[in-house]
Structure formats: C-alpha cells, structure tokens
C-alpha cells in the first residue's frame, strides 16, 4: 500500500511537470515584437565647433507583432533624437536619427540615446561620440585715428 501511494505521487509529479513545460512553450510562441539594430554606436571623428552632426540608426522589427517606440531620449540637451513614430510592422524597418549640436562644446563627447519600446527586452541604447575642434576666434582689427 505504501509503495502504491509513493508511485502515485511520483506519477502525479511527472505529469504536473509535463504540463508546466507545455505552458512555457505556449507563452514563448505568443506574438511579440523584437528590435534588431544594425549598429548601436557611431563615431563622428573630429568635427568643427558649430557643426550639427547627424547620424541615422536603422532598425528592423524581427518579431511577429508591431513594434512601437514609446520614448526616445538623449542623455543631454545638446543631442536631439528623431524617430519613426508609427508602429513598425513585422519585417519592416524604422529609424532613429541623432543630431548633436557642437556649438560651444569643444573637446571629446560621448552621448547616449535611450529607446523604450514594446518589444523583447524593452530598452535599447545607442551611443554617439567624437571630438569637437574649438572654433578659431575672430580678431577684430582696431583702427587708431591720427
């Protein structure tokens, strides 16, 4: 009798485990967007002060549901992001453009753009970097009257 109870408990445990594994497979096959970014960083190299340095990052929705970018934010006010506002269908592409304003910012820079979306992982990070050469100061000639 004791062996029958143990055997029943073991069989019930194995059956429960099998059902739990089946549910996990079902959950992973649900529709979900997935953002695949071609490149996640860009180096502008050396630019002159005052230049509006611009780069466009392309991404593709490799999932099986529409991808929506909920927010795209730069790490500071000197960088302005622009992005695809409408949902990106499965298999389609979208863009995030970063515009860096180098006016009054000589020296090295590294900026981050944070993308929050409804896809797998939910957050992506893009990085831009470069060196800004200080603009030459203009010399105003002084006229001396005799």
C-alpha positions in Angstrom: 0.0 0.0 0.0 2.8 2.4 0.9 4.5 1.7 -2.5 1.3 2.4 -4.3 1.0 5.8 -2.7 4.6 6.7 -3.5 4.2 5.5 -7.1 1.0 7.6 -7.5 2.8 10.7 -6.0 5.7 10.3 -8.4 3.5 9.8 -11.5 1.4 12.9 -10.5 4.6 14.9 -10.1 5.9 13.9 -13.5 2.5 14.7 -15.1 2.4 18.2 -13.5 5.9 18.9 -14.7 5.0 17.9 -18.3 2.0 20.3 -18.3 4.1 23.2 -16.9 6.7 22.7 -19.7 3.9 22.8 -22.3 2.6 26.1 -20.9 6.1 27.6 -21.1 6.4 26.7 -24.8 2.9 28.2 -25.4 3.9 31.5 -23.8 7.2 31.9 -25.8 5.3 31.4 -29.1 2.9 34.3 -28.5 3.2 37.4 -30.7 6.0 39.7 -29.7 7.9 42.5 -31.4 11.7 42.4 -31.5 14.0 45.3 -32.3 17.2 44.4 -34.2 19.5 47.4 -34.7 22.1 47.4 -37.5 24.7 49.3 -35.5 24.4 50.7 -31.9 27.2 53.3 -31.9 28.7 55.9 -34.2 31.9 57.8 -34.1 31.8 61.2 -35.8 35.6 61.5 -35.6 36.7 65.1 -35.4 34.2 67.9 -36.3 34.4 71.6 -36.1 32.7 73.6 -33.4 29.2 74.8 -34.5 28.5 71.8 -36.7 25.2 69.9 -36.4 26.5 66.3 -36.6 23.8 63.9 -37.7 23.6 60.1 -37.8 20.7 57.8 -38.6 20.4 54.4 -37.0 18.3 51.8 -38.8 16.4 49.0 -37.0 14.2 46.2 -38.1 11.3 44.5 -36.4 12.3 40.8 -36.5 9.4 39.8 -34.2 5.9 38.8 -35.2 3.9 41.7 -33.7 4.1 45.5 -34.4 7.0 47.3 -32.7 6.1 50.7 -31.0 8.8 53.1 -29.8 7.3 54.5 -26.6 10.1 57.1 -25.9 13.4 58.1 -27.3 15.5 60.3 -25.1 19.0 61.7 -25.3 21.4 61.9 -22.3 21.6 65.8 -22.6 20.0 68.7 -24.3 22.8 69.0 -26.9 21.5 65.9 -28.7 18.1 65.8 -30.4 16.6 62.5 -31.4 14.0 62.0 -34.1 12.4 58.6 -34.7 9.8 56.6 -36.5 6.5 57.5 -34.7 4.1 54.9 -36.2 4.2 51.2 -35.3 6.8 49.2 -37.3 5.2 46.1 -38.8 7.0 42.7 -38.5 9.7 42.6 -41.2 9.7 46.4 -41.7 12.3 48.9 -40.8 12.4 52.2 -38.9 14.9 54.8 -38.0 16.3 56.8 -35.0 18.2 59.9 -36.0 20.5 61.7 -33.5 21.5 65.3 -34.1 24.4 66.6 -32.0 24.8 70.4 -31.6 28.6 71.1 -31.2 28.2 74.9 -30.7 30.1 75.9 -27.6 31.1 72.4 -26.8 34.8 71.9 -27.8 36.5 68.7 -26.7 35.6 65.0 -26.5 31.9 63.9 -26.3 30.0 60.7 -25.7 26.2 60.8 -25.7 23.6 58.1 -25.2 20.1 57.8 -26.7 17.8 55.5 -24.8 15.0 53.8 -26.7 12.0 52.4 -24.7 9.8 50.1 -26.8 7.2 47.3 -26.5 9.4 44.6 -27.9 11.6 41.9 -26.4 13.9 43.4 -23.8 12.0 46.7 -23.8 15.1 49.1 -23.9 17.9 49.7 -26.3 20.9 52.1 -26.0 22.6 54.0 -28.9 25.9 55.9 -28.5 27.4 58.7 -30.4 30.9 60.1 -29.8 33.5 62.3 -31.3 35.9 65.3 -30.8 34.9 68.9 -31.4 37.7 71.2 -32.5 37.4 74.7 -30.9 36.4 77.3 -33.5 39.0 79.9 -34.3 38.3 83.2 -32.5 37.8 86.2 -34.8 40.2 89.1 -34.4 38.6 92.4 -34.9 41.0 95.0 -36.2 41.4 98.1 -34.2 41.5 101.4 -36.1 43.6 104.1 -34.5 42.9 107.7 -35.7 45.9 110.0 -36.1 
